[in-house]
Amino acid sequence: PTVSPFLEPGLRTKPRSLAILQLSRDNLLPIYLQEASGEHDGYAEGAVVNTRYGSFPHSTMLNVPWGSQIRASKVDTGSRGRKRKRGPKDDASRDDAEENQPETADNNDTEATGVKQAVADDSGFIHVLPPTPELWTQSLPHRTQVVYTPDYSYILHRIRARPGSTIIEAGAGSGSFTHASVRAVYNGYPSSAEDRKGKVFSFEYHEERYHKMKKELTDHNLDGLVHLTHRDVYNGGFLIDGKSPEADAIFLDLPKPWEALPHLSRRKPQTQAKEGEDIAAEWVSPLNPKRAVHICTFSPCIEQVTRTVSAMRRLGWVDIDMVEIANRKLHTIRDRVGLHYQTDRGVNVSPHDVEEALERLAEIEERVREQAARPRGAGEDGAEDADTVMKNGDDAAKKDNDKTLAEQPPFQTPWVDGRLITKGEPEIKTHTSYLVFAVLPREWTEEDEAAAFAKYPCGK
Ligand code: SAM
């Protein structure tokens, strides 16, 4: 299959592939790039993304290196000279585009210049970025609360997701965690349904969400890597056609994780067995029998945590602990306050001191005036042209080099020399959830012991 752009985006944008347009720092817009096919969406150029930063025909964003800056274009509607109509097949950009529609785009609609290509226009620019789980989390259509990057990066590390791992996830929700987890386990596309080469088994019981997610997985070429099942896992458990997915790791983002936990055991839990029933018989565990399994449950309330932990203890999970990620953005800058500049006259000036700062400003202005008054290229008659200034600078630097470091006046470039200071957000914005982690050890049978002994005999 075509490899998902989330996993191997290649070097350049491609037709029909997902791209994330960065309109401004925190304003991201996912779109599927379309090839121009004559009249599309009312524009002669094909599909166009309209934003407050200008209009961007898809044709200008195709086959360019990922990360490219794209300049806004004057768009043309051919010779019709009518207002553009919104079609039913509008792309994801539409709501945002409608809101941000610049006056100029509609004006262009009525100009009817007859030009078939978009022409460069200086009104704005955007960047075209390859899809990553992080960018997708910031830009995906929300159907539910989602798990954000600070949480899922920590979760995936703690549940030991790595290339080749098999993960069980429930519920799928908006697919934010799904995209991050599939990248973590990706180890090439499995050759068959039975091939367990790094897969995510995801479960969602809400029908509409299930269908939307299914389509998204197909659009993102993740079908072979994420197996999505429409099911209530409290009642139906985690087997696939009665077979075990052999999960190495589990992530539960459900209102009642303790109702799903009995299905995630190695043997049929006593609580689920009928009177006199052989609990070892007819029980297929969804877990990898050869490995300790790591789990994380994600719950907003402490009462949910208490019930989950209690169920885990009963079901034999060990190393149970709870973590809350308190994510805080840190803004690191160089602080010029308190720096002393040395003026040309050797005076130390502190910007704290208004008078001295004004003196420094006047000096700079004087120099600028002097330089502007000098004839350009008049190197011979003693005036400094650019080359002379550089040469003089070199000579001065050479002289300085001959001195010892201690003798040199401090060379100060405030943007480099300022004190490095880090400001945090005053408060951590929102509580996301409590993360409960635990491990279910692998079972060790007499056969395992015999096999281990045969391989590594002790005492011989
Ligand atoms: N982790 C997801 C993400 O990052 O986008 C968000 C999950 S959302 C908070 C919880 C989802 O669990 C909902 O979509 C809900 O329909 C689903 N859900 C709740 N109970 C379920 C059950 N018993 N079986 C399967 N899915 C369930």
Residues whose N, C-alpha, C, O or C-beta is under 5 A from the ligand:
A	BS01	SAM	T144 Q145 V146 V147 G171 A172 G173 S174 G175 S176 F177 F203 E204 Y205 H206 R209 R231 D232 V233 Y234 D253 L254
